Amino acid sequence: MSTKHPPCPVCAGRSIKHGTTTSSRQRWRCKECGHTFTRCHDDAGQAMWFRVFVDWLTSGISLNTLAKIHNVSVSTLQRRFATFWYVQPPMPADPHRVYDQVFIDGTYFNTKCLLVLADCDHVISWFWGYTEDSWAYGRLLDTIAPPLIATTDGHKGSAKAIRNTWPETKIQRCLVHVKRNIQTATGLHPTSAMGKALRRLSLELLHIDDLDQAADWTIKLQKFGQTFNTQLNEKSYVKDTPLEQIPKSKRHNKRWWYTHYTHRAAYMQLVRLSKAGHLFTYLTEKQGTIAYKSTTNSLEGGINSPIKSLLHAHRGLRDEHQRIACDWWLYTHTQHPRDPVDIAREQNWGKDATAKATILAHHERQTANGHDDGRPALLDNAIDADYNHSMGIRKGTIH
């Protein structure tokens, strides 16, 4: 018989021996909450069901289909999975490894933003935030050593975080995103000569394979600026334009605006990226047989797209459970993931975290209501302005 005192499954407190059952099994009693229990040695069963749990989360099949496969009811699966939601996958990023090239991007799910850091084939790290700001990207980049090249879609938050966290890292702007930005300005089928030339430059940008082609493209960009200099600098004035013909973005606090402001913005973006050296980093930093990528396609199509499909399949889950599903999918797509069963076993199948969550919820109710059992206070001397789970203070007519 084991002499190790197991933690209480209710409050995770210390337990003591409390006699035996009629079948001579050791009974335990919690010194904190008084709960009595027997120790259950069901490691093999827990391992089997946790593997089913992770496979279900990362595959996208429905809970009804999973119940039919294992010949159990949906409520049985929900009961068996109850504590597994508290098992957290570890963050596998190696802070000492230096990568040749990494890809950074963010994607939104409901009210949260998932920032992902990956190489060409595997997930490196990820971070959950609310927006793609420099602070969130900074927390993501802090997990690894500065790489040689960082490829990004050009979001201002990621660019600022790279400058602050990895000042020596070269930036490669995703050329597909650059092409899409120009396409937004010109349209798929531009009619003006300036729009057609700008559209052609964006398409040629995706087919540059060596430094000579990059130099030729840069010369074409300069010639474009010289040829269409008059149109790019042409101005329209508010006093000479009827109100209905003024673009909505130019109607307030404007005396004039550039007539071809969309084409000018696309051209100036190409000029800034060219001067900063962010367009052809994949060529200028090329060493030997190492081929760098010019786009974030491996991250967009290999990680973001499958995650969105996964969450669409699990669209009925709560936000927090959807986040956990993403975490397990990302972890299983790292380079050297551990067996999820070993991770769950180390965390006692989520039972310890479940007990702690129960205690915190109890303390929260006790603090808010003033009674151990959650009953509201009988007498008060004012209206509570803090948020609680009761009616609280409301405005307007009660219907």
N, C-alpha and C positions, 0 to 999 in steps of 0.2 A: 504494500500500500504506500502510495506516495506521501511524503511528509512535507512537500512544498505547499505553502498556503496559496491557493488561487485567489485572484482578485474577485471582488463581488461583481456579478454580471449586471447589477442595477446601478451601483454608485462607484464601482472600481475601488472600494475601500478594502482594508485589510480584514481577512476572515480568520476564524478560529474553528477548531474541530467542535462538532456539535452532535456527537453520537453517531449512530449508523441507522440505515434503513432496515426494513424486514429482510432484504436480500443481502445484508451485511456490507452494503456500500457506505463509504464514509460520507457523512453529512457535514456541511460547513455552515457557519453563521457569521454574517457580517457584523463587525464591531461598530460600524458607523450607523447603518440603517436597520439592522436587525434582520435582514433578509436571509432566509435559509435556502440552501441549494445543495445539489450533489454535482460532483464533477463529471462532465460528459466527455469521454474520449472518442470523439467522432472525427478525427483528423482526416481520415480517408474520404469520408462523406463530404466534409467541408471542402476538401481539395477538389473533388469531382464537381460539386456545384459551383465553386468559384470559377473553375475553368469554363463551365457552361455560361456563367455570368459574363465573363470577359468576352467570350466568343459572341454572345448575343449583343453586347454593347458595340463591338467593333465590326460586326457583320451587317447590321441594319435589318435583320429579320424581325418580324413582329413577335410580340409576347404570346399571342394566340398560336402562331405557328410553332414556336419553341415549346409550348405546353403540349401540343399534339405529338411533337417528336419524342418527348420524354414521357408521354402518357400520364401527365399530371394536369391539374387544373391551373388556371392563371393565378388564382389566389395562393396556391401552394408555392408557385415560383416567386411571387411577391413576398411571401413570408420568408422563404429561404434566402432571398436576395436582400432582406431588410438591412442587415448589418454590413453587407458587402459594399454599400455605397460609401462607407466611411473609410475604406482602404484607399490610401492615396499612392499613386505611382510616384517613384522618386524622379528627381531631375537629373538626367544622366550626363549633362555637359561636363567635359573635362576642361578645367580652367587653365591647364598647362599646355594643351595641344594647340599648335598654330596651323590654321587651315590656309590653303592656297587661295580659295575663293568661297565666299559664303553668299547666301541670298536672303534678303530681308523683305518681309511683306506683312501687311495686316489685312484682316477680313472681319466683317461685322456679323454678329449673330444676336438678333433681338436688341438687347440693351448693352451688350458687351462687345469688346473688340479683342480678337485673338491675334497676337503678334507672334510670328514664327520665324525662327532662324534655322537655316538648313544649308547643307552642301548639295552637290549635284544629285546624290542618291539617298540621303538619309536626313531625318530630323535631328537637329542638334539641341535646340532648346526652344521654349515658348513662354509667353507671358500673357496674362489676362489683364486687360485694362478697360477703360471706357472710351478712349479716343486714341488716335495715332499721334500723340504729342511726344515731345522730345524726352520728357521724364519717363514715360512708359517704354519707349525705345531704349533709353539709357539703362533701365533695369534689365532689359533683354540682352543688351550687348555686354553688360558686366559679367555675364556667366562664362565667357571664354576669353582667351587671349586675343589681341588684335590680329586679324588675318591680313594677308597680302592685298586682297581685293574684296570689296563689298559691293554687291550688285543690288540696287534698289529701284523702286518704281518712281522715285523722285519726290516722294512726299516730304514736305518741309521738316516734319518732326524727325524722320529718319536721318535726313541729311545733317540736321543740327546735332543729333545724338552721335552720329559717326564723327563729326568734327570734334566734339567734346570728349568722347570716350576713346576713340581710336584715331588720334590726330595724324598718325603716320600711314594709315590705311588708304589705299587708292580707291576711288569711287568709280564704279561703272554704272552709268544710267541705262536702264532697260530700254533698248531701242524700239521694242514693240510698243511700249507706252508712249515714247516720243512720237512714233508714227501715228498712234491713235489720237494724240493731242492735236497734231497737224490736220488729221482727217476731220476732227471736230470743227476746226476753223474753216477748212476749205470745202468740206462735203465730199461724198464719194465721186461725184461727177461735177467738178468745178467748171464754170463757163468762162470766167475771165482768164486772161493770159497769165496774170500773176498767180491766181489760184492753181492753174494747171502746172505751172513751173514749181510751185511749192509742194504740190501733191507728188510730182515726179521726184523731187529731192527726198521726200519721206520714204518713198518706195525703194529708191536706190540705197538708202541708208541700211536696209535690211540685208543687202547682198554684198557687203564689203568684207573681203577675206584677207587682205594684206594692207600694209602701210601705203603702198603706192596707190591703191584704190581709195584709201582714206584721204590721201593728199589731193587726188583728183576731185573727190567729193567736196573737200574744203574750198578748193578753187571755184567750183560751181556755186557754192554758197556765197562766196564773195562777189562773183559775177551777178548773181541774183540781186544782191543788195545794190550793186551799181546800176543794173538795168532798170529796176523798179524803184529807184530812190525817190522819184517824184511822187509816185502813188503811195509809197509807204509814209511819206511825210505830209501828205495832203491832209488839210484840216477842214472841218465843218464847224460853222458858228451857229450858236443858238439863235441869235437875232435874225439870221437869214433862213432859218429852217422852220417849217410849220411844226407845231407841237406833236401832232400825231406821227410825224416822220422822225422824231428824235428817239433814239433807242432808250428803253426804260432805264438802263444803267447810267445814262448820261443826262437825265432830266433834272437832277438835283445838284446844285452848287457847281454847275459847269457853264463856262462861257464858250468853250470849243472842245472838240474831241477829234481824234484821228479818224478820218473818213473810213479807212479800211483797217479799223482797229483789231479785228480778229486776225487778219493776215499779218499785220504788223506784230502782234503778240506772238504768233507762231514763229515768225522769222527771228524775232529778238530772243526767243527761247533757244533756237538753234545756235545763234551767235554766242549766247552766254555759255551754253554747254560746250561748244567748240573751244572757246577761250579757256574754260576751266579744265579742259582735257578729260571730260567725263564721257565722251562719246566713244572713244576708241581705246580705252584702257585695256580691253581684252587683247588688243594688238600690240600696244606699246610695252606692256609688261610680259609679253610672251617669252618664255624661256624653254629652249629645247623642244621637246615633244609635248610639253604640257599645253593643252588647248583650253583656253578660258571661254566662258560663255558671255554672250552679249545681251541676254535677256533673262527674265525671271520665269521663263516658261516651265522649268522643272519644278519650281515651287508652286506656281499657279495651277498647273495641270496635275502635278503629282501629289500635292498635299491639300491645297485649298479646295479644289474641286471635289475630291473624295470626301473631305470632311463635311462640306455642304450637303452632299448626297446622303451622308450618314445621318446628319441632323434632320434632313427632310424625312428620312425613314423613321426617326425617333421624335417626330415633331410633337407627339403627345406628352413627352416627358417634361418635368419642371425644368426651369432654367438651370438650376444647380446640377441636376442629374444629366442634363445635356452637356454641361461643362465637364463633368466627370467622364462621360462617354468620349468627348474629345481628348481629354488627358490620356486615357488608356489607348486610344487609337494612335495618338502621337508617340506615346512611349513605345508601343509595339513596332513603330516604324523608325526607331533610332537604330544606330549601327550595331550595338551590342546590348539588346534588352535582356534583362533577367527573366526567369520564369515567373509569371504573375502569381503563381501559387506560393512560391517561396516568399514573395513580398507580402502576400496576405497572411501567411503563417507567422511572419515576424511581427505583424500588427494584430495578431490574435483574431484574425478574420473580421476585424473591424469592431469587435465587441467592446474593447476598452474605450475606443473613441465614441461608441454609442452610449456607453455609461457616462462618459464625461459630458456629452451633449445633453443627456437627460438631466444631469446635475445643474448645468448652466441654465437650462430652460426653467428648472424649478426655482433657482435663485432669482431669475429674472421675474418670474411671476410673483415670488415672495416680495421682491423689492417694489414692484409696481402696485401690488394690491395690499401688502401689509400683513398677510396671513400665510402660514405655512401651506395650507391646503388650497391657496389661490383665491379664497373668498375676498371680495372687496371690503374695504374699511367701512365700518358701520357709521362712524361719525367723522366729519371733516370740518375744518373751519374755512375752506376756500375751494374753488373749483380747480382741479388739477389741469394745468395747461400743457403738461408733458404728454407725449404720445403714449397710449396704452391700447390694449386689445379690446377695450370696451367702447362705448359710444364716444366718449370724450367730448370736446367742444366742436360743435358744427355750426355752420352758417346757413342762413336761408330758411325757407319754410320746410317743416317736416311733413312729408306726405304719408 
